[in-house]
Amino acid sequence: QIQLVESGGGLVQAGGSLRLSCAASGRTFGRVAMGWFRQAPGKEREFVAGINWAGSSTSYVDSVKGRFTISRVNALNTVNLQMNSLKPEDTAVYYCAAASSRYAAVGRNDFEYSYWGQGTQVTVSA
């Protein structure tokens, strides 16, 4: 069982930066891939970024490549999402998620994740 709590969301102007953090509890955190997803009003939830259990492999949706960076510190049970050059289209509720299977590669589908945080709002003004 893994519990996740996100923080770091807020309101920022276009071109600005935010850093989201996800604090995890549970003994298996260091053995599962982690992901960040987002859901904008009226849209389906989409994969944003993911990182494997060791932190050695990452994956990003094309729209955030070069702007967002995912990282993790297993010793601290945390995963972060550094978001730079933010755009109004990045506005959404951002969710942290922990994968279902231990030592699996980074998944890009929400059904590959069993544990979810409550979400944190990110709003980017034009």
C-alpha positions as CSV (number, residue, x, y, z in Angstrom):
1,Q,0.0,0.0,0.0
2,I,1.3,3.4,-1.0
3,Q,-0.2,6.8,0.0
4,L,0.7,9.9,-2.0
5,V,0.4,13.6,-1.2
6,E,1.1,16.2,-3.8
7,S,2.2,19.8,-3.1
8,G,3.6,22.8,-4.9
9,G,0.8,23.8,-7.2
10,G,-0.4,27.3,-7.7
11,L,-0.9,30.2,-10.0
12,V,1.9,31.4,-12.2
13,Q,2.3,33.6,-15.3
14,A,3.2,32.1,-18.6
15,G,6.9,31.5,-18.9
16,G,7.2,30.9,-15.2
17,S,8.2,27.9,-13.2
18,L,6.7,25.6,-10.6
19,R,8.0,22.6,-8.8
20,L,5.6,19.9,-7.8
21,S,6.5,17.4,-5.1
22,C,4.9,14.1,-4.1
23,A,5.5,12.6,-0.7
24,A,4.9,8.8,-0.5
25,S,4.4,6.5,2.4
26,G,4.9,2.8,2.1
27,R,7.7,0.3,2.0
28,T,7.5,-0.4,-1.7
29,F,8.0,3.1,-3.0
30,G,11.6,2.5,-4.1
31,R,10.5,-0.5,-6.1
32,V,7.9,1.0,-8.4
33,A,7.8,3.4,-11.2
34,M,6.2,6.8,-10.5
35,G,4.2,9.0,-12.8
36,W,2.7,12.4,-13.1
37,F,-0.6,12.8,-14.9
38,R,-2.8,15.9,-15.4
39,Q,-6.5,16.6,-16.1
40,A,-7.7,19.8,-17.5
41,P,-11.4,20.8,-17.4
42,G,-13.4,19.0,-19.9
43,K,-10.5,16.8,-21.0
44,E,-9.4,13.3,-20.2
45,R,-6.5,12.6,-17.8
46,E,-3.2,12.4,-19.6
47,F,0.2,11.1,-18.9
48,V,2.8,13.9,-18.3
49,A,6.0,12.3,-17.1
50,G,7.2,9.1,-15.5
51,I,10.3,7.7,-13.9
52,N,11.4,4.1,-13.3
53,W,12.0,2.7,-9.8
54,A,15.7,3.4,-10.0
55,G,15.5,6.8,-11.4
56,S,17.5,5.7,-14.4
57,S,14.8,6.0,-17.1
58,T,12.3,8.7,-17.7
59,S,9.5,9.3,-20.2
60,Y,7.6,12.5,-21.1
61,V,4.6,13.4,-23.2
62,D,5.8,15.4,-26.3
63,S,4.2,18.6,-25.2
64,V,6.4,19.0,-22.1
65,K,9.7,17.6,-23.4
66,G,12.5,20.1,-22.8
67,R,10.4,22.0,-20.3
68,F,9.5,19.5,-17.5
69,T,11.9,17.3,-15.5
70,I,10.9,14.4,-13.3
71,S,13.1,13.2,-10.6
72,R,13.0,11.0,-7.5
73,V,14.8,10.5,-4.2
74,N,14.1,7.0,-3.0
75,A,15.7,7.6,0.4
76,L,13.2,10.4,1.0
77,N,10.2,8.7,-0.6
78,T,9.7,11.7,-2.9
79,V,9.2,12.3,-6.6
80,N,9.3,15.8,-8.1
81,L,8.2,17.5,-11.3
82,Q,10.1,20.7,-12.2
83,M,8.0,22.6,-14.7
84,N,9.7,25.5,-16.6
85,S,8.5,27.7,-19.4
86,L,4.9,27.1,-18.4
87,K,2.1,27.7,-20.9
88,P,-1.6,28.4,-20.3
89,E,-2.3,24.9,-21.8
90,D,-0.4,23.4,-18.9
91,T,-3.3,24.4,-16.7
92,A,-4.7,21.3,-15.0
93,V,-5.0,19.3,-11.8
94,Y,-1.8,17.4,-11.5
95,Y,-1.7,13.9,-10.0
96,C,1.1,11.8,-8.7
97,A,0.7,8.1,-9.2
98,A,2.6,4.9,-8.2
99,A,2.8,1.9,-10.5
100,S,1.1,-1.4,-9.8
101,S,4.0,-3.7,-10.5
102,R,7.4,-3.7,-8.9
103,Y,10.4,-3.1,-11.0
104,A,8.3,-2.5,-14.2
105,A,9.3,0.0,-16.9
106,V,7.7,3.4,-16.9
107,G,4.1,3.1,-18.0
108,R,2.2,5.9,-19.9
109,N,-1.3,4.6,-19.2
110,D,-3.3,5.3,-16.1
111,F,-4.3,1.7,-15.7
112,E,-0.7,0.8,-15.0
113,Y,-0.9,2.8,-11.8
114,S,-2.7,1.6,-8.7
115,Y,-2.1,4.5,-6.2
116,W,-3.0,8.1,-6.7
117,G,-2.7,11.3,-4.8
118,Q,-5.5,13.8,-4.4
119,G,-4.1,16.2,-7.0
120,T,-2.8,19.7,-7.0
121,Q,-4.0,22.6,-9.1
122,V,-1.7,24.3,-11.5
123,T,-3.0,27.4,-13.2
124,V,-0.9,29.3,-15.8
125,S,-2.2,32.7,-16.8
126,A,-1.5,34.3,-20.2
